[in-house]
């Protein structure tokens, strides 16, 4: 058993660091249909233990359906899935004590208090976390006796995370873990997720917050229409297939024709105040750009050279092939 000390001093022990299968999740040619609609279409991927895997995709991409299948709430129409080497449907009773599921909302009696519901959930497990320590871990120690209905949306999210962890899971499924959470709460959740990874827990999260994915994930999977479009580390995805370019922010309405002539490369305003230069980010080109802006008294709000963000990659991949 391993003990991690949080900044607040609370112990966060987890038995998940015990030896286990290399893969937390294995998905092979998964197909899930709803009538004539194919929600998941031959999807294959794996998610290792001791790593954070982010499953990204636009609304309707098949993320939730895939995760529900992994949790044992849906049967595949084709292919197979395994969690900790177990079939989530056939081996459901063996698997449930070993996984934690964080939902976005719902399923909690509005008059119950955080300490009460954590104690209730803890009673379902043989070796649960201490409820008080978990509340401190997610920054809710001072809200232990506040009813659910009086918690903010972000506080409810953090309590949902604590509920997912109370049974010391070896694999955790997180659905939009930082949705609606303020910056301080987001930092708490990011810290907890990083600690889970360090303890050897397999974490699979779905999120629309691409900054979260870029900061937290060891591996990113981008899916659309139930199919895998790309996978890799955030750094790999942000550099693969990138054309030489410079992006910068400045007041809207710049004379892009004059700037293009100065740089010898095409400059376009992709959206108000956001510009793209189709050129390699050499020192000479960057110097020419900043010099031109300085000559015209134009402030530079942001400058990115050499690679795009994960959001750039996500938008490019999910737009391709769409009408």
C-alpha positions as CSV (number, residue, x, y, z in Angstrom):
1,X,0.0,0.0,0.0
2,X,1.2,3.5,-0.9
3,X,0.6,6.7,0.9
4,X,0.6,10.1,-0.8
5,X,0.5,13.3,1.2
6,X,-1.6,16.1,-0.1
7,X,-0.8,19.8,0.3
8,X,-3.4,19.9,3.1
9,X,-1.6,17.1,4.9
10,X,-4.4,14.5,4.4
11,X,-3.4,11.0,3.7
12,X,-4.7,9.4,0.5
13,X,-3.9,5.7,0.6
14,X,-4.9,3.4,-2.2
15,X,-4.5,-0.3,-2.7
16,X,-4.6,0.2,-6.5
17,X,-0.8,0.2,-6.7
18,X,-0.8,-3.6,-6.3
19,X,0.4,-5.7,-9.3
20,X,-2.3,-6.2,-11.9
21,X,-2.9,-6.4,-15.6
22,X,-0.9,-4.1,-17.8
23,X,-4.1,-2.7,-19.4
24,X,-6.9,-1.1,-17.4
25,X,-9.2,-1.1,-20.5
26,X,-9.1,-3.0,-23.7
27,X,-11.6,-2.3,-26.5
28,X,-11.5,-4.5,-29.7
29,X,-13.6,-3.7,-32.8
30,X,-16.5,-2.5,-30.6
31,X,-19.9,-2.0,-32.2
32,X,-22.9,-0.6,-30.5
33,X,-26.2,0.1,-32.3
34,X,-29.4,1.9,-31.3
35,X,-31.9,0.5,-33.8
36,X,-30.6,1.5,-37.3
37,X,-28.1,4.0,-35.8
38,X,-24.5,2.9,-35.3
39,X,-23.3,4.7,-32.2
40,X,-19.9,2.9,-32.1
41,X,-18.4,1.6,-35.3
42,X,-15.5,-0.8,-34.9
43,X,-13.7,1.1,-32.2
44,X,-10.4,-0.3,-30.9
45,X,-8.1,1.1,-28.2
46,X,-6.6,0.3,-24.9
47,X,-5.9,2.3,-21.7
48,X,-3.0,1.3,-19.5
49,X,-2.8,1.2,-15.7
50,X,-1.0,4.0,-14.1
51,X,-1.9,6.5,-16.8
52,X,-4.6,9.0,-17.7
53,X,-6.3,8.4,-21.0
54,X,-8.6,11.1,-22.4
55,X,-11.4,10.1,-24.7
56,X,-12.3,13.2,-26.8
57,X,-15.0,13.8,-29.4
58,X,-17.8,16.1,-30.4
59,X,-21.3,15.6,-29.1
60,X,-22.7,12.3,-30.5
61,X,-19.2,10.9,-31.2
62,X,-19.9,7.7,-29.2
63,X,-17.9,8.6,-26.0
64,X,-20.7,8.0,-23.5
65,X,-21.9,4.8,-25.2
66,X,-18.3,3.4,-25.2
67,X,-17.9,4.2,-21.5
68,X,-21.3,2.8,-20.5
69,X,-20.3,-0.4,-22.3
70,X,-17.0,-0.5,-20.3
71,X,-18.9,0.0,-17.1
72,X,-21.2,-2.9,-18.0
73,X,-24.4,-1.0,-18.6
74,X,-24.6,-1.8,-22.3
75,X,-23.9,-5.0,-24.2
76,X,-21.8,-4.7,-27.3
77,X,-23.5,-5.6,-30.6
78,X,-20.1,-6.6,-31.9
79,X,-16.5,-6.8,-30.8
80,X,-15.5,-7.0,-27.2
81,X,-14.4,-5.0,-24.2
82,X,-12.4,-5.9,-21.1
83,X,-11.7,-3.9,-17.9
84,X,-9.0,-5.4,-15.7
85,X,-9.2,-8.4,-17.9
86,X,-12.9,-9.0,-17.1
87,X,-16.0,-8.9,-19.2
88,X,-18.0,-5.9,-17.8
89,X,-21.3,-7.7,-18.3
90,X,-20.6,-11.4,-17.6
91,X,-18.2,-10.5,-14.7
92,X,-20.1,-7.5,-13.5
93,X,-20.2,-8.5,-9.8
94,X,-16.5,-9.1,-9.7
95,X,-15.7,-5.9,-11.6
96,X,-17.9,-3.4,-9.7
97,X,-15.9,-3.3,-6.5
98,X,-12.7,-2.5,-8.5
99,X,-14.0,0.5,-10.5
100,X,-15.1,4.0,-9.6
101,X,-17.6,5.9,-11.7
102,X,-17.9,9.7,-11.5
103,X,-21.1,11.0,-13.0
104,X,-21.8,14.6,-13.9
105,X,-25.0,14.9,-11.8
106,X,-28.0,13.2,-10.3
107,X,-28.5,10.1,-8.2
108,X,-28.1,11.9,-4.8
109,X,-30.9,12.6,-2.2
110,X,-30.9,16.4,-2.0
111,X,-31.2,16.5,1.8
112,X,-28.2,14.3,2.5
113,X,-24.9,15.8,3.7
114,X,-21.5,15.0,2.1
115,X,-20.1,13.1,5.2
116,X,-23.4,11.1,5.4
117,X,-23.4,9.9,1.8
118,X,-19.7,9.1,1.9
119,X,-20.2,7.0,5.0
120,X,-23.1,5.3,3.2
121,X,-21.0,4.5,0.1
122,X,-18.1,3.4,2.3
123,X,-20.3,0.8,3.9
124,X,-20.6,-1.0,0.6
125,X,-16.8,-1.8,0.4
126,X,-14.6,-4.0,2.4
127,X,-11.7,-1.6,2.7
128,X,-13.0,1.9,1.9
129,X,-11.2,5.2,2.2
130,X,-11.9,7.2,5.3
131,X,-14.8,9.6,4.4
132,X,-13.3,12.5,6.4
133,X,-9.9,12.2,4.6
134,X,-11.6,12.0,1.2
135,X,-13.6,15.2,2.0
136,X,-10.3,16.9,2.8
137,X,-8.7,15.5,-0.3
138,X,-11.3,17.1,-2.5
139,X,-11.4,20.4,-0.6
140,X,-14.8,19.9,1.1
141,X,-13.9,19.4,4.7
142,X,-15.6,22.6,5.7
143,X,-18.8,21.6,3.8
144,X,-19.1,18.1,5.4
145,X,-22.5,18.9,7.1
146,X,-23.9,21.1,4.3
147,X,-26.9,19.5,2.5
148,X,-26.4,18.5,-1.1
149,X,-29.0,21.0,-2.2
150,X,-26.9,23.9,-0.7
151,X,-23.7,22.8,-2.4
152,X,-22.6,24.8,-5.5
153,X,-22.3,23.0,-8.8
154,X,-18.6,22.8,-8.5
155,X,-18.8,21.4,-4.9
156,X,-21.2,18.7,-6.1
157,X,-18.7,17.7,-8.8
158,X,-15.9,17.4,-6.3
159,X,-18.2,15.3,-4.0
160,X,-19.1,13.1,-7.0
161,X,-15.3,12.5,-7.5
162,X,-15.0,11.5,-3.8
163,X,-17.9,9.1,-4.2
164,X,-16.1,7.5,-7.2
165,X,-13.0,7.0,-5.1
166,X,-14.4,5.9,-1.8
167,X,-14.0,2.1,-2.6
168,X,-10.3,2.4,-3.6
169,X,-10.9,1.6,-7.3
170,X,-8.2,0.3,-9.5
171,X,-9.8,1.8,-12.6
172,X,-11.7,5.2,-12.5
173,X,-14.1,6.5,-15.2
174,X,-14.5,10.3,-15.0
175,X,-17.3,12.0,-17.0
176,X,-16.5,15.7,-17.6
177,X,-14.8,15.9,-14.1
178,X,-14.2,19.7,-14.2
179,X,-17.4,20.8,-15.9
180,X,-18.8,23.9,-14.2
181,X,-16.0,24.2,-11.7
182,X,-14.2,27.3,-10.7
183,X,-10.4,27.6,-11.2
184,X,-9.6,26.6,-7.6
185,X,-11.8,23.5,-7.7
186,X,-10.3,22.6,-11.1
187,X,-6.9,22.6,-9.6
188,X,-8.0,20.3,-6.8
189,X,-9.5,17.8,-9.3
190,X,-6.4,17.9,-11.5
191,X,-4.2,17.2,-8.5
192,X,-6.4,14.3,-7.4
193,X,-6.3,12.8,-10.9
194,X,-2.5,13.1,-11.0
195,X,-2.2,11.4,-7.7
196,X,-4.4,8.5,-8.9
197,X,-2.1,8.0,-11.9
198,X,1.0,8.1,-9.6
199,X,-0.5,5.4,-7.5
200,X,-1.0,3.1,-10.5
201,X,-4.7,3.6,-11.0
202,X,-6.0,3.5,-14.6
203,X,-8.0,6.7,-15.3
204,X,-10.3,7.1,-18.4
205,X,-11.8,10.5,-18.7
206,X,-14.2,12.1,-21.2
207,X,-14.1,15.8,-21.5
208,X,-14.9,18.8,-23.7
209,X,-12.2,20.8,-21.8
210,X,-9.3,20.3,-24.2
211,X,-7.0,22.2,-21.8
212,X,-7.7,19.6,-19.2
213,X,-6.9,16.9,-21.6
214,X,-3.7,18.6,-22.7
215,X,-2.6,19.1,-19.0
216,X,-3.7,15.8,-17.5
217,X,-3.6,13.1,-20.2
218,X,-0.8,10.7,-20.9
219,X,-2.6,9.6,-24.0
220,X,-5.4,11.2,-26.0
221,X,-8.0,9.4,-28.2
222,X,-10.0,11.4,-30.6
223,X,-13.2,9.8,-31.9
224,X,-16.0,10.9,-34.1
225,X,-19.1,9.0,-35.4
226,X,-18.0,6.0,-33.3
227,X,-14.6,5.7,-35.0
228,X,-11.1,6.4,-33.8
229,X,-9.5,9.3,-35.7
230,X,-6.2,9.6,-33.9
231,X,-4.4,8.6,-30.7
232,X,-1.1,9.5,-29.1
233,X,0.4,11.7,-26.4
234,X,-0.8,15.3,-26.5
235,X,2.7,16.3,-27.8
236,X,2.6,13.7,-30.6
237,X,-0.9,14.8,-31.7
238,X,0.1,18.5,-31.6
239,X,3.1,18.0,-33.8
240,X,2.0,15.2,-36.2
241,X,1.0,16.4,-39.7
242,X,1.4,20.1,-38.8
243,X,2.2,22.5,-41.6
244,X,4.8,25.3,-40.9
245,X,2.8,28.1,-39.3
246,X,2.8,31.0,-36.9
247,X,-0.3,32.0,-35.0
248,X,-0.7,35.3,-33.2
249,X,-3.4,37.5,-31.6
250,X,-3.7,41.2,-32.3
251,X,-6.5,43.8,-32.8
252,X,-9.0,42.8,-35.5
253,X,-8.7,44.3,-38.9
254,X,-5.0,44.3,-39.5
255,X,-3.8,45.1,-43.1
256,X,-3.0,41.4,-43.9
257,X,-2.1,42.3,-47.5
258,X,0.7,44.6,-46.3
259,X,1.9,42.2,-43.6
260,X,1.9,39.3,-46.1
261,X,4.1,41.4,-48.4
262,X,6.5,42.2,-45.5
263,X,6.8,38.6,-44.5
264,X,6.8,37.0,-47.9
265,X,4.1,34.6,-46.7
266,X,0.3,34.6,-46.6
267,X,-1.3,36.0,-43.5
268,X,-5.1,35.5,-42.9
269,X,-7.4,36.5,-40.1
270,X,-9.0,33.2,-39.2
271,X,-11.4,34.9,-36.7
272,X,-11.6,38.4,-35.2
273,X,-8.2,39.1,-33.6
274,X,-6.7,35.7,-34.4
275,X,-4.1,35.5,-37.3
276,X,-2.4,32.6,-39.1
277,X,0.9,33.1,-41.0
278,X,1.7,30.2,-43.4
279,X,5.4,30.2,-42.8
280,X,8.0,28.3,-40.8
281,X,8.7,29.9,-37.4
282,X,12.3,30.9,-38.1
283,X,13.9,33.7,-36.0
284,X,13.9,36.0,-39.1
285,X,10.2,35.5,-39.8
286,X,9.2,36.0,-36.1
287,X,11.4,39.1,-35.9
288,X,9.9,40.6,-39.1
289,X,6.4,40.0,-37.7
290,X,7.0,41.7,-34.4
291,X,8.9,44.5,-36.1
292,X,6.0,45.2,-38.4
293,X,3.6,45.3,-35.5
294,X,5.9,47.6,-33.5
295,X,6.3,50.0,-36.5
296,X,2.5,50.3,-36.6
297,X,2.0,50.6,-32.8
298,X,0.0,47.4,-32.7
299,X,0.1,45.3,-29.5
300,X,0.8,41.6,-29.7
301,X,-1.6,39.6,-27.6
302,X,-0.3,36.1,-28.1
303,X,2.3,34.3,-30.3
304,X,2.4,30.6,-30.9
305,X,5.0,29.1,-33.3
306,X,5.9,25.6,-34.4
307,X,2.8,23.7,-33.4
308,X,-0.9,24.2,-32.7
309,X,-2.8,23.4,-29.6
310,X,-4.7,20.2,-28.9
311,X,-7.9,22.2,-29.7
312,X,-6.4,23.0,-33.2
313,X,-5.8,19.3,-33.8
314,X,-9.2,18.3,-32.5
315,X,-11.1,20.8,-34.7
316,X,-9.1,19.9,-37.8
317,X,-9.7,16.1,-37.4
318,X,-13.4,16.3,-36.5
319,X,-14.1,18.8,-39.4
320,X,-12.5,16.6,-42.0
321,X,-15.0,14.5,-43.9
322,X,-18.0,16.5,-42.5
323,X,-20.3,18.3,-44.9
